[in-house]
Amino acid sequence: MRQWVVVSLAAALTPACATGVSHPQATQVSSGGHGAYEASLAASPYGFVTAWYDTRDGNPEIYLRELDASGRPLGPERRLTDDPALSYEADVAVFDDDVIVAWYDRDESGKTGRLQARLGRWARDGAPQWIHTLSAENRNGRNPLVKVRGDQLFCVWLESDYDQSVVVWAQWWHVSGVPIGAPLRLAPAGVTTWSVNAAVGEADGEAWVVFDAAVATRADELFLVQLTPEHRNVIRLTADDGFVSKYPDIELMGDRAAITWFDERDGNREVYLLVATRDALLAGAPTERHRVTRTAGESIGAYVGSNGQRVGLAWSDVIDGQHEIFFQTFDSEGDPLASPLRVTNTSTASLIPAIVGAGPGFALAWNEDVIGARGDHRSGGRSEIVFTQVSVP
């Protein structure tokens, strides 16, 4: 039963349909035979590392696997968490040969089901170096992520009181596991805010955080926080038009930034991409004309990466009733360099891609989900993590 994704993907990945673009066959990363979801991907000195949550143990736990530069597994799948808590939404980064992972735990031993945002460091062999809790003890913390800059870690997460007020928090840590200063309250969010993403400038160390929220708006809109040692700048990116703007992701490229999200302003969920200078973003660069997809089905789960000044965008699009992964490249002005590439053509749902720049192109990881076998967030269903690379000139 553990080979079902390999069989379907090997036969179903489409050949490249964009000029000058090619990709190798996909590789199955997980092999639990149950539910593997929410892939995270990072480049490493030895190739790549993927992390996800997995239900094979009867309890959602965080797993990790190393891949070489060609995407072949370098070792076994390693289980990082092992406790009664339910562990979700891993975000992985790399420091030297070690991996840094942020995730959140749901403790169901009490009546409240308290959530804790967590951060840990592991050696390549899976040996834990340290694990800490990011969120406050008397609050619910979830959806954390981590970015590495030098020997420092930038962490951001969502935190809420039991009255459901939600706030975006951030904190710098040293890679040794020592916090650098106290947690910082960045901005209010809302009960419909389910993710937060960030990027850190390599040269200046500025942290840029994006999220969606219904805060003094008629529907969820996109918000941006610029965080420097001197100030915190919060702006709304999308107009208060009454249409949902959701799940933004951000990538910094020197003095420029790329932001993607999906928007319902056209009566359908469509993917948008905005590439502009940081100054233009802070001044309120218009977002309305940067639509990428124009399909009959929903376009969701968009994530952005960069390779030099080339922008790579990956998302899930419904084609003939089925979610598939698509990929497209853009220049530093946000203009397309090629037509969209359909990466998958499977009998399972191809969902939530992660993307990083790699070699002459980009690496992608996502999950292939058997919709008819779906369970709840605890028992999971049947889904596996998959990886491929797309080469572009």
C-alpha positions in Angstrom: 0.0 0.0 0.0 2.9 2.4 0.5 3.7 2.7 -3.2 0.5 4.2 -4.4 1.8 7.7 -4.9 4.9 6.5 -6.7 2.9 4.5 -9.2 0.4 7.3 -9.9 3.0 10.1 -10.2 5.5 8.2 -12.3 2.9 7.7 -15.0 1.0 11.0 -14.6 3.5 13.8 -14.4 3.1 15.9 -17.6 6.1 16.8 -19.8 7.2 20.4 -19.7 4.8 22.6 -21.6 6.6 25.9 -21.2 9.4 26.8 -23.6 12.8 26.1 -22.2 11.5 24.5 -19.0 12.0 20.9 -17.9 11.7 18.9 -14.8 12.7 15.3 -13.7 10.4 12.7 -12.3 8.9 13.3 -8.9 10.2 11.5 -5.9 8.1 10.3 -3.0 9.5 11.5 0.2 7.2 10.1 2.9 6.2 6.4 3.1 3.9 6.2 6.1 0.9 4.9 4.3 -1.4 7.2 6.3 -1.6 11.0 6.3 1.4 13.2 5.5 0.6 16.9 5.1 1.8 20.5 5.0 5.2 20.0 3.4 8.0 22.5 4.2 11.2 22.6 2.2 14.6 24.2 2.6 17.9 24.0 0.7 20.9 22.6 2.6 24.6 22.0 2.1 23.9 18.5 1.0 20.8 19.2 -1.1 17.4 19.7 0.5 15.5 18.9 3.7 11.7 18.4 3.9 9.5 18.4 7.0 5.8 17.7 7.5 3.3 16.3 10.0 2.4 12.7 9.8 -0.4 10.5 11.3 1.3 7.1 10.9 1.8 6.7 14.6 -1.9 7.3 15.5 -1.0 10.8 16.6 0.1 13.7 14.4 3.9 14.0 14.7 6.6 16.1 12.9 8.8 14.1 10.5 11.8 15.1 8.4 13.9 13.7 5.6 17.1 14.7 3.8 17.4 14.7 0.0 20.5 15.0 -2.1 20.9 17.6 -4.8 19.1 15.4 -7.3 16.2 14.9 -4.9 17.0 11.3 -3.9 16.5 10.4 -0.2 19.8 10.5 1.7 18.5 8.6 4.7 15.4 7.4 6.5 12.4 9.5 7.5 13.1 10.8 11.0 10.4 11.4 13.6 11.2 14.6 15.5 8.4 14.8 18.0 7.3 12.0 20.3 4.8 13.0 23.0 1.0 12.9 23.6 0.5 16.3 22.0 -0.7 16.6 18.4 2.0 18.3 16.3 1.2 20.3 13.2 2.5 22.6 10.5 6.2 22.2 10.5 8.4 25.0 9.1 12.0 23.9 8.4 15.2 25.9 8.0 18.9 24.9 8.0 21.9 26.1 9.9 25.2 24.4 9.0 24.4 20.7 9.0 21.6 21.0 11.6 17.9 21.6 11.0 15.7 24.2 12.7 12.0 23.4 12.9 9.1 25.5 14.1 5.7 23.9 14.7 2.8 23.9 17.1 1.4 21.4 19.5 -2.1 20.8 20.6 -2.4 19.4 24.1 -5.7 17.5 24.5 -5.0 16.3 28.0 -7.2 19.2 29.4 -10.5 20.6 28.5 -9.2 23.6 26.6 -7.0 21.9 24.0 -4.2 24.5 24.5 -1.9 25.3 21.6 1.8 26.0 22.0 4.1 27.4 19.2 7.4 25.5 19.4 11.0 25.8 18.1 13.7 23.2 18.0 17.1 22.3 16.6 18.2 18.8 15.6 21.4 17.3 14.2 21.4 15.5 10.9 21.0 12.1 12.6 17.8 13.3 14.3 19.4 13.9 17.7 17.7 16.9 19.4 19.9 19.8 20.4 17.2 21.9 22.1 13.5 22.6 22.0 11.7 25.7 23.4 8.2 27.1 23.5 7.7 30.4 21.7 4.2 31.4 22.8 3.2 32.5 26.3 2.1 29.9 28.8 -1.3 31.3 29.4 -2.2 31.8 25.7 -2.7 29.7 22.6 0.2 29.9 20.1 0.0 28.4 16.6 1.3 28.6 13.0 5.0 29.5 13.8 7.7 29.8 11.2 11.5 30.4 11.4 14.0 32.1 9.2 17.8 31.9 9.5 20.1 34.9 9.1 23.7 34.2 10.1 23.7 32.7 13.6 20.3 34.2 14.4 16.7 32.9 14.0 13.7 35.1 13.3 10.5 33.5 14.5 6.9 34.7 14.0 3.7 33.1 15.2 0.0 33.7 16.0 -1.1 34.0 19.6 -4.6 34.3 21.1 -6.3 34.6 24.4 -9.1 32.3 25.2 -11.5 35.1 24.2 -10.1 34.5 20.7 -8.4 37.8 20.2 -5.4 37.0 17.9 -2.1 38.8 17.7 1.0 38.4 15.5 4.1 38.0 17.6 7.8 37.7 16.7 11.1 37.1 18.4 14.8 36.8 17.5 16.7 33.8 18.8 20.4 32.7 18.7 21.0 29.3 17.0 22.2 28.1 20.4 18.7 28.2 21.6 18.9 31.5 23.6 16.3 34.2 23.0 17.6 37.6 21.9 15.3 40.0 23.6 11.6 39.6 24.6 8.8 38.6 22.2 7.5 41.5 20.1 3.8 42.3 19.5 3.6 43.1 15.8 0.0 43.6 14.9 -3.6 42.5 15.6 -5.0 39.6 13.5 -8.3 37.8 13.7 -10.0 34.5 14.2 -9.9 33.8 10.5 -6.1 34.3 10.3 -4.7 30.8 9.8 -1.2 31.5 8.6 1.6 34.0 8.7 4.7 34.2 6.5 7.9 36.2 6.6 11.2 37.0 5.0 14.4 38.5 6.3 16.8 40.8 4.3 20.2 39.2 4.0 22.0 42.5 4.0 20.1 44.7 6.4 18.3 42.1 8.6 14.9 43.7 8.2 12.1 41.3 8.8 9.0 41.5 6.6 5.9 39.7 7.8 2.7 39.1 5.8 -0.7 37.8 7.0 -4.4 38.2 6.3 -7.0 39.4 8.7 -10.4 41.0 9.1 -9.2 44.0 11.2 -11.4 47.1 10.7 -12.2 45.6 7.2 -15.3 44.1 5.7 -13.4 40.8 4.8 -9.9 39.3 5.2 -7.3 41.6 3.6 -3.5 41.4 3.4 -1.3 43.2 5.9 2.4 43.8 5.9 4.7 44.5 8.9 8.2 45.9 8.3 10.3 45.3 11.4 13.7 46.9 12.0 15.6 47.5 15.2 14.3 51.1 15.2 10.7 50.8 14.3 7.7 48.6 13.4 5.6 49.7 10.3 2.2 48.1 9.7 0.3 48.7 6.5 -2.7 47.1 4.7 -1.7 45.9 1.2 -5.1 45.2 -0.3 -8.1 47.5 -0.5 -11.1 47.1 1.8 -13.3 45.9 -1.0 -15.4 43.3 0.8 -13.8 40.4 -1.1 -11.5 37.9 0.7 -7.7 38.2 0.1 -6.1 35.2 1.7 -2.9 33.3 2.6 -0.1 35.7 1.5 3.6 34.6 1.1 6.6 36.8 0.7 10.2 36.6 -0.7 12.8 39.3 -0.5 15.4 39.9 -3.3 17.7 42.7 -2.3 15.6 45.9 -2.4 12.7 44.2 -4.1 10.0 41.9 -2.7 7.5 39.4 -4.2 4.2 38.7 -2.5 1.6 36.2 -3.6 -1.9 35.3 -2.3 -5.3 34.2 -3.6 -8.1 36.7 -3.9 -11.9 36.4 -4.5 -12.5 39.8 -6.0 -13.3 38.4 -9.4 -15.9 36.0 -8.1 -13.5 33.0 -8.0 -10.4 32.2 -6.0 -7.5 33.3 -8.2 -3.7 33.6 -7.5 -2.1 37.1 -7.6 1.5 38.1 -7.6 3.0 41.5 -6.8 6.7 42.2 -7.4 7.9 45.7 -6.4 10.5 47.6 -4.6 10.3 47.6 -0.8 9.7 51.3 -0.9 6.8 50.9 -3.3 5.2 48.3 -1.0 5.5 50.6 2.0 3.9 53.4 -0.1 1.0 51.2 -1.0 1.8 49.6 -4.4 -1.5 48.7 -6.2 -2.4 45.0 -6.1 -5.5 44.9 -8.3 -3.8 44.3 -11.7 -1.5 41.5 -10.7 -3.7 38.5 -11.4 -1.9 35.3 -12.4 -4.6 32.7 -12.9 -7.8 32.8 -14.9 -9.3 29.3 -14.6 -12.8 28.1 -14.0 -11.7 26.2 -10.8 -10.3 27.6 -7.6 -6.6 28.6 -7.6 -5.2 28.4 -4.0 -2.1 27.6 -2.0 0.3 29.9 -3.7 3.9 30.2 -2.5 6.8 32.2 -3.9 10.6 31.7 -4.1 13.5 33.4 -5.9 16.6 32.4 -7.7 18.7 35.5 -8.3 16.3 38.0 -9.7 14.0 35.3 -11.1 10.8 34.7 -9.2 9.2 31.2 -9.0 5.6 30.8 -8.2 3.8 27.5 -7.3 0.2 26.9 -6.6 -2.7 24.4 -6.7 -5.3 24.8 -9.4 -8.5 22.8 -9.9 -8.5 21.3 -13.4 -11.5 19.1 -14.3 -12.5 18.9 -10.6 -9.0 17.9 -9.4 -6.3 20.0 -7.7 -3.0 20.0 -9.6 0.3 21.8 -9.0 1.3 24.6 -11.4 4.5 26.6 -11.6 5.5 29.8 -13.4 8.5 32.1 -13.5 8.6 35.9 -13.5 11.2 38.6 -13.8 12.1 41.2 -11.2 9.3 43.4 -12.4 6.7 40.7 -12.0 6.3 40.0 -15.8 6.0 36.3 -16.8 9.0 34.7 -18.3 7.1 31.6 -19.6 3.6 30.1 -19.7 2.4 28.3 -16.6 3.7 24.7 -16.3 1.4 22.0 -15.1 3.6 19.9 -12.8 1.2 17.1 -11.9 -1.6 15.2 -13.5 -2.6 12.7 -10.9 -5.6 10.7 -9.6 -4.9 12.3 -6.2 -5.2 15.9 -5.1 -1.9 17.8 -5.4 -1.9 20.4 -2.7 0.0 23.2 -0.9 3.4 23.4 -2.6 6.6 24.6 -0.9 9.2 26.2 -3.2 12.9 27.2 -3.0 15.4 28.3 -5.5 17.8 25.5 -6.5 20.6 25.2 -9.1 19.3 26.4 -12.4 15.7 26.5 -11.3 13.4 25.7 -8.4 12.6 22.7 -6.1 9.0 21.9 -5.1 7.5 19.7 -2.4 3.8 19.1 -1.8 1.3 16.4 -0.7 -0.7 14.0 -2.8 -4.0 13.5 -1.0 -6.6 10.7 -1.6 -9.7 12.8 -1.1 -12.0 9.9 -0.6 -9.9 8.6 2.3 -9.7 11.9 4.2 -10.1 11.8 8.0 -9.9 14.5 10.6 -6.8 16.4 11.6 -5.9 13.8 14.2 -6.4 10.5 12.4 -5.5 11.8 8.9 -6.3 9.9 5.7 -4.0 8.8 2.9 -1.5 11.3 1.7 2.2 11.4 1.0 4.8 14.1 0.5 6.3 14.4 -3.0 9.4 16.4 -4.3 10.5 17.5 -7.8 12.8 20.1 -9.4 12.0 22.4 -12.3 14.9 23.7 -14.4 14.6 27.0 -16.2 17.2 28.8 -18.4 
